[in-house]
Each structure stands twice: as C-alpha cells, then as structure tokens.
Amino acid sequence: MGSLGPLIDEPIVSENSLFYQSVYPSAAPTVESADGLYFTLKNGQKIIDSTGGAAVSAIGHNNARVKNAIIKQLNKFTYAHPGYFQNSPSHELADILVQSTGGELSRACFLGSGSEAVEAAMKLARQYFLEKDPGAPRSHFIARQSSWHGCTMGALAVGDLKARKEPFLDVLATNVSHVSPCHPYRDLENGETEEQYVIRLAQELDDEFQRIGPENVCAFLLEPMVGTALGCVTALPGYLAAMKAVCHRHGALIIFDEVMCGLGRTGHMHAWQYDGVVPDIQAVGKGLAAGYGTISALLIHDRVIDGLKQGSASFQHGQTYQCHPLNVVAALEVQRIIRDDDLVRNARLMGFLLGHLLHRAFDSHPNVGQVRGRGMFWCIEFVADKVTKRPLDPKLNLARRMRLRGLEKGYDVCLFSSTGCADGWNGDHFLLAPPFTVTPRDVEEIVYRASRVVDSVFEEVRAKGEILG
C-alpha cells in the first residue's frame, strides 16, 4: 500500500501555505508589533502608518482601553448564536451609533465587513418594497461609475472599478446601471459652474430613472466621499440633496456607502452631516472597530423600518457572526474613546493642517494633478500632464512604486496606493488616512516622509528616461 502522506501530527511547513492574493510567496514586510502611529517590522524597522491600513485605524494601534475591554469580554463569553441570544454590548453600540446621527437614523444592524454591509443594504432596500407591495417590480439598482463598494458579488456589481470587476462580468447581476460620479476635477466642463454641474448630474440620474422605468428602481447607491476608486473625492455642495430629491421623487431609496469615509474620518461623524442630507440606509465599517475587530453596520431610517412593519416586521438576513460579542465590545470601546476624547474634532482640526501642508508640498509639483481631501482623508493624484490631466503610463506602476519606496529603510512611511482614478483603468494616486489621534508634529512628519517618497520616485523615473505618458 502506498504512502498516505504525512501523519496528522506531522506539521506541514511551507512558505506558500498562506494564499492571500498572489500564488507566489509575498515579499511584503512582516509586522512584529504596533503602537500608536507606528508599526515595528520583524527587521526592527519602524514605519509610520499614515494610512490607518485602509482608513481603518482611527485611534491608532495598541490602545489599552480597547484591549482591556476585549479581555474582559473574553472572560465572560465569546459567542452565542445571534438568532437565539442577545448581548448587552450590541444594544449599547447601536444606541451610540443612532445618537451619533442626531436621531436621524433609528436602527443599527451589525455585520462583518464593508462588502457584507453593502450587500445587506441592497437586500434591505429590496425587501422594503416587497413588504409595502409584494408585487412591486423594484429590483434595479443605480450606482456610479468609477466606484468601489466591495469584492463580494452584489457589491462588485454596483461598483465600477473596472480592473477589479471585468474578470467577473459574466457572473454578476445585470439589474444594475451606472451614472457619472460627482468629480469636478475631471468632469466639470469649460465655463460650467459647480451649480450647473450638479443640475446636469441630477438630470442624468433622472434620465436613468426614466430609461429604466421609475417604478423599477429600488435604490441609488453612492459614497458621499469616494475613497479607493477616485481618491477622496468629496460631493459638491447641493449634490447629495439633488440626488436624494430625484430618488424620492420617483419613490426610490438612497443608500450611502460610508464604509471608508464614515465615523469621523472626514471630520464629522458622518460624511453626509456636512450637507445635512440624511440617507435611507447607510453602511459603515472600517473605523467602527478601528482594526480591533471585524465589524460593519447598517444605520437605517425610520421609513425603512416602518416599511418592514407593514409586512413581516423582520429583515430576512442572518449571519453566524452578527453581533459577535468580541467585535461589538471592541467597536463599542473604540466609539467611546472617539466620543470621550473628542477625536472627531481633532480629525477635523488636524485635517486643516494636513491639507495645508499637502497643498504647500505638492501643488507646484509638475506631475501632481490635484491634492484633495477632508479631515483625516486625503489624496494625491498624479498625472503626466498638469494642463490636460492626462494620466501616467500604467506601465510605470507609479503608485505601487511609491508604496514600495515608502516601506524602504530611510523613508519609513506606509502609503495607500491605488490606480484607476482617471477612467477606472488608468490613473495613479495614493491616500493618506492617519488615525484621529495625530498631533501637529505627527502631521508634519507624515507630509515630510510622503514628499521624500514622491521626489525619490520621480527622480528615478527621470534618471531611467522612462516616459511619463
């Protein structure tokens, strides 16, 4: 009889056992520990985490209050089926989140990730109409071009980051269409005012309702401040109100995806609070537990809850790890810290400084198209030509090179690199999303290190005679 392979007590050791994305061994550095604003790598190098991961680490690393709260819960119980049992921290966290909206949204539903929150928002919107009228045909979603809402199938369908979406087009839902984003840097026409631009976008959305049939549209889904896909693009004044007016005129819901930009990241607790435009459903995530747990949430308007009450009075959605005690406790303590230490205000104030220093460092750079952002959420977009806004040649892999250069000794800064900001395929940018706890000195150091990285990479490009675009 041939060998049956290693016995169960013989460990299999392989550098390829972990499959994250690449089938080949990762060259990414290994984090040994983290504290505050800094990572310490296995080689002893200290790196400034200027991106909070992916706009996640809102209160910095290794916070004693959060660790103690998690340990306290570990000593009580770690899991109970959410369909059979309740836990008190879930109710406390829901109360804090609802209160943070000024009572504009009335319920919170906890999930596991941003993608899951977007999927649940879509399901909830659909069920809302079914409960009100079982024969309602409203099953179509309108979203925006050059958007990113997550990597699961429904979230991928409403997103439009083409490089990530195209391989799966044949298996994605077809009840989705897309309209233009609010992106004045690239889309504002010559001689057009911002007010005229908003009117044009509202008309485009209305035209899409008419094309689909207003009675068929379930919801319009958007990020009030676009994160990964376009790079910290903020909605113009009046835009959110105009979009909501179109949706409600036709009886559809409006969903805000604030997974990346929400919960204080912009300098207000919710990005929509800048304009006072309340969504019907809101998704939040990354900053909810700030990396101390894996949790997201829906915040829901009373009108949606009232719609459910007209029918089953129950959301047909349940997941094993909803309201998981450890995740909820982590998020609860994070949100208490943000409230107790007035960190949203600090994010807003330090955001003014961060923006000022970034503009001073990069506005005159020949290959910086735009510096944009708000609060602790900023982007630098790079171009081949400042006047025409032509994107860089994608073969340069410029954003990726900047991220890798930042991780080298002597630069020691983590930058969030991304591509596709010009048209879904082309365009290089990086994001800065520091924790809300930063000091003026921290902000100065982040900008100093980021500017050294940018200068170094462009010097290398020119020294090699590489064509920008």
C-alpha positions in Angstrom: 0.0 0.0 0.0 1.4 3.4 -1.0 2.0 6.3 1.4 -1.0 8.1 2.6 1.1 11.3 3.1 2.2 12.8 6.4 0.6 11.8 9.6 -1.8 14.2 11.2 0.7 15.1 13.9 3.5 15.9 11.4 3.2 19.7 10.6 3.3 20.8 7.0 5.6 23.8 6.7 5.5 25.7 3.5 6.1 29.4 2.7 3.2 29.0 0.2 0.6 27.8 2.7 -0.9 31.2 3.1 -2.9 32.3 0.0 -3.8 36.0 0.2 -3.7 37.1 -3.4 -0.6 36.0 -5.2 0.2 32.3 -5.7 3.9 33.2 -5.1 5.5 33.9 -1.7 4.8 37.5 -0.6 7.7 40.0 -0.4 5.6 42.2 1.9 7.3 43.0 5.2 6.2 41.3 8.4 4.8 43.4 11.2 6.1 42.3 14.6 4.2 44.9 16.7 2.4 48.2 16.6 1.9 51.1 18.9 0.2 54.4 18.3 1.1 55.7 14.9 3.9 53.2 14.2 4.5 49.6 13.0 7.6 47.8 14.1 8.7 45.3 11.5 10.4 42.0 12.0 13.7 43.5 10.9 13.4 46.2 13.6 12.4 49.0 11.2 9.7 51.5 12.4 7.1 52.6 9.9 4.6 55.5 10.2 1.2 54.1 9.5 -0.1 57.2 7.6 -3.0 55.3 6.0 -4.5 53.6 9.0 -4.3 50.4 7.0 -7.1 51.2 4.6 -8.6 54.1 6.6 -9.3 51.7 9.4 -7.1 52.5 12.4 -9.0 55.5 13.7 -7.5 55.6 17.2 -4.0 54.2 16.5 -2.6 50.8 17.5 -2.3 49.0 20.8 -4.9 51.1 22.7 -5.0 49.8 26.3 -8.7 50.6 26.9 -9.8 48.6 23.9 -7.5 45.7 24.8 -8.9 45.6 28.3 -12.5 45.7 27.1 -11.8 42.7 24.8 -10.1 40.8 27.6 -13.0 41.5 30.0 -15.5 40.1 27.4 -13.2 37.1 26.7 -13.6 36.2 30.4 -17.4 36.4 30.2 -18.3 34.6 26.9 -17.1 34.7 23.3 -20.0 33.5 21.2 -23.8 32.9 21.3 -26.0 32.5 18.3 -27.4 35.9 17.4 -30.7 34.4 16.4 -31.2 32.8 19.8 -29.5 35.1 22.3 -28.8 38.8 22.7 -25.8 40.5 24.2 -25.8 43.9 26.0 -22.8 45.5 24.2 -24.7 45.2 20.9 -27.5 47.3 22.3 -25.1 49.9 23.7 -23.2 50.2 20.4 -26.4 50.6 18.5 -27.5 53.4 20.8 -24.2 55.2 20.4 -24.4 55.0 16.6 -28.0 56.1 16.4 -27.2 59.0 18.7 -24.3 60.0 16.5 -26.8 60.7 13.7 -28.7 63.1 15.9 -31.6 60.7 15.8 -31.9 61.0 12.0 -31.4 57.2 11.7 -33.1 55.0 14.2 -31.7 51.4 14.0 -28.3 49.7 13.6 -27.7 46.2 12.2 -24.3 44.7 12.7 -22.4 42.6 10.1 -18.9 41.5 9.5 -17.3 43.6 6.7 -17.9 46.5 4.4 -18.8 44.3 1.5 -21.4 42.5 3.6 -22.9 45.8 4.7 -23.4 46.9 1.1 -24.9 43.5 0.3 -27.3 43.8 3.3 -28.2 47.3 2.4 -29.2 46.2 -1.1 -31.3 43.3 0.3 -32.9 45.6 2.9 -33.9 48.1 0.2 -35.4 45.3 -1.9 -37.3 43.8 1.0 -38.6 47.3 2.0 -40.5 47.5 -1.3 -41.7 43.9 -1.2 -43.2 44.4 2.3 -45.0 47.5 1.1 -46.3 45.9 -2.1 -45.5 42.2 -2.8 -46.0 42.8 -6.5 -43.6 45.7 -6.6 -41.1 45.4 -9.5 -38.4 47.5 -7.9 -35.3 45.3 -8.3 -33.0 47.7 -10.2 -30.1 49.5 -8.6 -28.4 52.6 -9.9 -24.8 53.3 -8.8 -22.0 55.4 -10.1 -19.1 54.9 -12.5 -15.6 54.7 -11.1 -16.9 53.5 -7.7 -15.9 50.7 -5.4 -18.3 49.1 -2.9 -16.6 45.8 -2.1 -15.5 42.4 -3.6 -18.5 40.2 -3.0 -20.8 39.6 -5.9 -23.5 42.1 -5.2 -21.1 44.8 -4.0 -18.9 44.1 -7.1 -21.9 44.5 -9.4 -22.8 48.0 -8.1 -19.1 49.0 -8.1 -17.3 50.1 -11.2 -13.6 49.8 -10.6 -13.0 48.1 -13.9 -9.7 46.4 -13.3 -11.2 44.5 -10.4 -14.6 43.9 -11.9 -14.1 42.9 -15.5 -13.0 39.3 -14.9 -16.3 38.6 -13.3 -18.7 40.5 -15.5 -20.3 37.3 -16.9 -21.4 36.1 -13.5 -22.5 39.5 -12.0 -26.1 40.6 -11.6 -27.4 42.6 -14.5 -30.0 44.6 -12.6 -27.5 47.4 -12.1 -26.7 50.5 -14.1 -24.3 53.4 -13.5 -24.3 57.2 -13.9 -21.5 59.7 -13.7 -19.8 60.4 -10.3 -19.5 63.9 -8.9 -15.9 64.5 -9.9 -15.4 68.2 -10.9 -11.6 67.8 -11.3 -12.1 65.6 -14.3 -15.7 66.2 -15.4 -16.6 69.9 -14.9 -17.0 71.3 -18.4 -15.4 74.6 -19.5 -17.4 77.6 -18.5 -19.7 75.4 -16.3 -20.3 76.5 -12.7 -20.5 74.0 -9.9 -24.2 74.6 -9.5 -24.8 73.9 -13.2 -22.7 70.8 -12.9 -24.8 69.5 -10.1 -28.0 70.2 -12.1 -26.5 68.3 -15.0 -25.8 65.3 -12.8 -29.3 65.4 -11.3 -30.7 65.4 -14.8 -28.5 62.5 -15.7 -29.8 60.5 -12.8 -33.4 61.4 -13.6 -32.8 60.3 -17.2 -31.6 57.0 -16.0 -34.7 56.5 -13.9 -36.8 57.2 -17.0 -34.7 54.8 -19.1 -35.1 52.0 -16.6 -38.7 52.9 -15.6 -39.0 54.8 -12.3 -41.3 52.0 -11.0 -38.4 49.5 -11.4 -35.7 51.3 -9.5 -35.1 50.1 -5.9 -32.3 52.5 -4.8 -29.4 54.7 -5.8 -26.1 53.9 -4.0 -23.1 56.1 -3.7 -20.2 57.2 -1.5 -20.7 60.8 -0.2 -16.9 61.0 -0.3 -15.3 58.5 -2.7 -12.4 56.5 -1.2 -10.3 54.0 -3.0 -11.6 54.3 -6.6 -11.3 58.0 -7.2 -9.3 59.1 -4.2 -11.0 61.3 -1.6 -13.4 63.0 -4.0 -16.0 65.0 -2.0 -19.5 65.7 -3.2 -20.0 69.3 -4.2 -22.5 71.4 -2.1 -26.0 70.6 -3.2 -25.1 67.4 -4.9 -26.4 64.9 -2.2 -29.6 66.9 -1.8 -30.2 66.9 -5.6 -29.6 63.2 -5.8 -31.9 62.4 -2.9 -34.6 64.6 -4.4 -34.5 62.6 -7.6 -34.7 59.3 -5.8 -37.6 60.3 -3.5 -39.5 62.0 -6.4 -39.5 58.6 -8.1 -40.2 56.6 -4.9 -36.8 55.0 -4.7 -34.4 54.8 -1.7 -31.0 56.4 -1.4 -28.1 54.4 0.2 -24.9 56.0 1.4 -21.8 53.8 1.5 -19.7 55.3 4.2 -17.7 52.2 4.9 -14.4 54.1 4.2 -15.3 57.8 4.7 -17.6 57.5 7.7 -17.5 57.5 11.5 -15.3 60.6 11.9 -12.9 60.1 9.0 -13.9 63.3 7.3 -14.0 65.5 10.4 -17.7 64.9 11.0 -19.1 61.7 12.5 -20.9 61.0 9.2 -19.8 62.5 5.8 -23.4 63.3 5.0 -23.6 65.7 8.0 -21.6 68.3 6.1 -24.6 68.8 3.9 -27.3 67.6 6.3 -28.7 65.1 3.7 -29.9 62.0 5.6 -29.8 58.7 3.7 -32.5 56.0 3.9 -29.8 53.4 4.6 -26.1 53.9 5.5 -23.3 51.4 5.5 -20.4 51.9 7.9 -17.4 49.7 8.6 -13.7 50.3 8.7 -13.5 52.8 11.5 -16.2 51.1 13.5 -13.9 48.9 15.5 -10.8 50.6 14.0 -9.0 47.4 13.4 -9.6 45.9 16.8 -12.4 43.7 15.5 -14.0 42.8 12.2 -17.4 44.5 12.2 -19.6 46.7 10.0 -23.1 48.1 10.3 -26.2 49.4 8.6 -27.8 52.5 10.0 -31.4 52.6 9.0 -34.1 55.4 8.7 -37.5 55.0 10.3 -39.2 55.0 7.0 -37.5 51.7 6.1 -38.3 50.2 9.5 -41.9 51.3 9.0 -42.0 49.6 5.6 -41.0 46.3 7.2 -43.7 46.8 9.8 -46.2 46.8 7.0 -45.3 43.2 6.3 -43.2 40.6 8.0 -41.7 43.0 10.5 -38.4 41.1 10.1 -35.3 41.5 7.9 -34.7 38.3 6.0 -31.0 38.3 6.6 -28.9 36.5 9.2 -25.3 35.7 9.6 -23.4 33.5 12.0 -21.2 36.2 13.4 -23.6 39.1 13.5 -23.4 40.9 16.9 -20.3 38.8 17.7 -19.5 39.8 21.4 -15.8 40.4 20.9 -16.2 42.5 17.8 -19.1 44.5 19.3 -17.1 45.2 22.5 -14.1 46.3 20.5 -16.3 48.7 18.4 -18.1 49.9 21.5 -14.9 50.9 23.3 -13.5 52.5 20.1 -16.6 54.6 19.7 -16.5 55.6 23.4 -12.9 56.7 23.1 -13.7 58.7 20.0 -16.5 60.4 21.9 -14.7 60.8 25.2 -11.5 62.2 23.7 -13.3 64.4 21.1 -11.4 62.8 18.4 -13.7 63.7 15.5 -13.0 67.4 16.3 -9.3 66.6 16.4 -9.6 64.8 13.0 -11.2 68.0 11.6 -8.6 70.4 13.1 -5.6 68.2 12.1 -7.2 67.8 8.7 -7.0 71.5 8.1 -3.3 71.3 8.9 -2.7 68.2 6.9 -4.5 69.7 3.9 -2.5 72.9 4.2 0.9 71.1 4.3 0.0 68.8 1.5 -1.0 71.7 -0.8 2.2 73.5 0.2 4.3 70.4 -0.6 2.6 69.2 -3.8 0.6 71.9 -5.6 3.6 73.1 -7.6 4.8 69.6 -8.5 4.7 69.2 -12.3 3.1 65.8 -12.0 0.6 66.3 -9.2 -2.8 66.8 -10.8 -4.7 67.5 -7.6 -4.4 67.5 -3.8 -7.9 66.8 -2.3 -9.5 65.7 0.8 -11.1 66.5 4.1 -10.4 65.6 7.8 -8.1 62.6 8.1 -8.8 61.5 4.5 -6.5 63.0 1.7 -5.3 62.0 -1.8 -2.6 63.0 -4.1 -3.4 62.3 -7.8 -0.5 62.1 -10.2 -0.6 63.0 -13.9 1.6 63.0 -17.0 0.5 66.5 -17.9 -0.9 69.0 -15.4 -2.8 71.0 -18.0 -4.5 68.2 -19.9 -4.8 66.0 -16.8 -3.5 63.0 -18.9 -2.9 60.1 -16.6 0.6 58.5 -16.3 1.5 55.5 -18.4 0.2 52.5 -16.4 3.4 50.6 -17.3 5.2 52.9 -14.8 3.3 51.4 -11.9 3.9 54.7 -10.2 1.6 54.4 -7.3 2.8 50.9 -6.5 6.4 52.1 -6.7 5.7 54.9 -4.2 4.1 52.5 -1.8 7.2 50.2 -2.0 9.6 53.0 -1.8 7.9 54.3 1.3 8.5 50.9 3.0 12.2 51.1 2.4 14.6 52.0 5.2 15.2 55.7 5.3 11.7 56.5 4.0 9.7 54.6 6.6 6.1 55.5 5.7 3.1 53.4 4.7 1.2 54.9 1.7 -2.1 53.6 0.4 -1.5 53.2 -3.4 -4.3 52.8 -5.9 -5.0 53.1 -9.6 -7.9 53.7 -11.9 -8.9 57.2 -10.7 -8.9 58.7 -14.3 -11.2 56.2 -16.0 -11.4 53.0 -14.0 -8.3 51.6 -15.6 -5.7 54.4 -15.7 -4.6 57.0 -13.1 -2.3 56.8 -10.1 -2.9 58.2 -6.7 -2.2 57.5 -3.0 -4.3 58.1 0.0 -3.4 59.3 3.5 -5.7 58.3 6.3 -3.9 58.7 9.6 -5.6 58.0 13.0 -7.7 60.7 14.5 -5.2 60.9 17.4 -2.5 62.6 15.4 -0.6 65.7 16.7 0.7 68.6 14.6 4.1 67.0 14.8 2.8 63.7 13.5 1.1 65.5 10.6 4.3 67.3 9.7 6.3 64.1 9.8 3.8 62.3 7.6 3.9 65.0 4.9 7.7 65.2 5.1 8.1 61.5 4.6 5.5 61.3 1.8 7.1 64.2 -0.1 10.5 62.5 0.1 9.0 59.3 -1.4 7.4 61.3 -4.3 10.6 63.2 -5.0 12.6 60.0 -5.0 10.4 58.0 -7.3 10.1 60.8 -9.9 13.9 61.3 -9.8 14.2 57.6 -10.5 11.8 57.8 -13.4 13.6 60.7 -15.0 17.0 59.1 -14.4 15.9 56.0 -16.2 14.4 58.0 -19.1 11.0 56.4 -18.6 8.1 58.0 -20.5 5.5 59.5 -18.2 2.6 59.1 -20.5 
